[in-house]
């Protein structure tokens, strides 16, 4: 599959469609099974609070993966992402209720690079707090 977005059609400042990703305790248990990361801060409320967290928190790598979905959905090809990095700034708190937590992600083209590549800067928020810093992806476009 190739990128669906044309390099010539994109300008610095182009905004990607915003997305909101729900996170429930069940989602975290599923992710723990897939990733092998069974740290109790991601599923045991009592333990999470004992170590000073406000509640169970999402896995950092889960949060990172949800954020990049804004880019892969926009470009139409996950293989078009050639670089991706973030700094974890705040945890995504996941209350034990039906709604759980939300990760809200916005993105925009920050730079046009050589070889049909663009840099996309992402902003990931949860409960009004920025949960990822320096979240940037380099993507090869058609």
C-alpha positions as CSV (number, residue, x, y, z in Angstrom):
1,X,0.0,0.0,0.0
2,X,1.3,3.5,-0.8
3,X,0.5,6.8,0.9
4,X,-2.7,8.3,-0.3
5,X,-1.7,12.0,0.3
6,X,0.2,13.8,-2.4
7,X,3.3,15.8,-1.3
8,X,2.3,18.6,-3.7
9,X,-1.1,18.9,-2.1
10,X,0.3,19.5,1.4
11,X,1.5,22.8,2.9
12,X,3.1,23.6,6.2
13,X,0.2,24.2,8.6
14,X,-2.1,21.6,7.0
15,X,-4.2,20.1,9.8
16,X,-4.8,16.4,10.0
17,X,-8.3,15.2,11.1
18,X,-8.6,15.2,14.9
19,X,-9.3,11.9,16.6
20,X,-10.4,10.9,20.1
21,X,-9.5,7.4,21.4
22,X,-11.4,5.9,24.4
23,X,-9.3,4.0,26.9
24,X,-11.0,1.6,29.4
25,X,-9.6,-0.8,31.9
26,X,-10.6,-3.6,29.5
27,X,-8.5,-2.0,26.8
28,X,-5.5,-1.9,29.1
29,X,-5.8,-5.6,30.0
30,X,-6.0,-6.4,26.3
31,X,-2.9,-4.3,25.6
32,X,-1.1,-5.9,28.5
33,X,-1.8,-9.3,27.0
34,X,-0.6,-8.2,23.6
35,X,2.5,-6.3,24.8
36,X,3.5,-8.5,27.8
37,X,3.6,-5.5,30.0
38,X,1.6,-6.6,33.1
39,X,2.9,-3.8,35.4
40,X,0.1,-3.5,38.0
41,X,0.0,0.3,37.6
42,X,-1.9,-0.4,34.4
43,X,-4.7,-2.6,35.9
44,X,-4.6,-2.6,39.8
45,X,-6.1,0.6,41.2
46,X,-5.0,-0.2,44.8
47,X,-1.4,-0.7,43.7
48,X,-1.4,2.4,41.4
49,X,-2.6,4.6,44.3
50,X,-0.1,3.0,46.7
51,X,2.8,4.1,44.5
52,X,1.5,7.7,44.3
53,X,-0.6,7.6,41.0
54,X,-4.1,9.1,41.0
55,X,-5.5,5.9,39.5
56,X,-4.7,3.2,37.0
57,X,-2.8,4.7,34.1
58,X,-2.5,3.7,30.4
59,X,0.7,2.2,29.1
60,X,3.0,4.8,27.6
61,X,3.5,2.8,24.5
62,X,-0.3,2.4,24.1
63,X,-0.7,6.1,24.3
64,X,2.0,6.6,21.7
65,X,0.4,4.0,19.4
66,X,-3.0,5.7,19.6
67,X,-1.5,9.1,18.8
68,X,0.3,7.9,15.6
69,X,-3.1,6.6,14.4
70,X,-4.0,10.1,13.4
71,X,-1.0,10.1,11.0
72,X,-1.5,6.6,9.6
73,X,-5.3,7.2,9.1
74,X,-4.5,10.5,7.3
75,X,-1.8,9.1,5.1
76,X,-3.5,5.8,4.4
77,X,-0.4,3.6,4.9
78,X,1.3,2.8,8.2
79,X,4.4,2.0,6.3
80,X,4.7,5.6,5.2
81,X,5.9,6.5,8.7
82,X,9.7,6.5,8.6
83,X,10.4,8.2,12.0
84,X,8.3,8.6,15.2
85,X,9.2,9.8,18.6
86,X,7.6,11.3,21.7
87,X,8.4,12.3,25.3
88,X,6.0,11.1,27.9
89,X,4.9,14.2,29.9
90,X,1.8,13.1,31.9
91,X,0.0,9.8,32.3
92,X,-3.4,9.0,30.8
93,X,-5.5,8.3,33.9
94,X,-8.1,5.6,33.3
95,X,-11.0,5.6,35.9
96,X,-12.9,2.4,36.6
97,X,-16.1,3.4,35.0
98,X,-17.8,2.8,31.6
99,X,-16.3,5.9,30.0
100,X,-12.7,5.3,31.2
101,X,-10.3,7.9,29.8
102,X,-9.9,9.7,26.5
103,X,-6.9,10.5,24.4
104,X,-7.6,13.5,22.1
105,X,-5.0,13.9,19.3
106,X,-4.5,16.7,16.8
107,X,-1.8,17.0,14.2
108,X,-0.4,19.3,11.6
109,X,2.3,19.4,9.0
110,X,5.2,21.3,10.6
111,X,7.7,21.1,7.8
112,X,8.1,19.9,4.2
113,X,11.3,17.9,3.8
114,X,13.2,16.4,0.9
115,X,12.2,13.2,-0.9
116,X,8.4,13.7,-0.6
117,X,8.6,13.6,3.2
118,X,6.8,15.8,5.7
119,X,7.2,16.2,9.5
120,X,3.9,16.0,11.4
121,X,3.7,17.4,14.9
122,X,1.1,15.8,17.1
123,X,-0.6,17.0,20.3
124,X,-2.1,14.4,22.6
125,X,-4.3,15.5,25.5
126,X,-6.2,13.6,28.2
127,X,-8.3,15.3,30.9
128,X,-7.1,18.7,29.8
129,X,-3.4,17.8,30.1
130,X,-0.8,17.3,27.4
131,X,0.3,13.6,27.8
132,X,2.9,13.5,25.0
133,X,5.6,16.1,24.3
134,X,7.8,16.5,21.3
135,X,5.5,14.1,19.5
136,X,6.7,14.1,15.9
137,X,6.5,11.8,12.9
138,X,8.2,11.9,9.5
139,X,6.1,10.5,6.8
140,X,6.8,9.8,3.1
141,X,4.0,11.0,0.9
142,X,3.1,10.0,-2.7
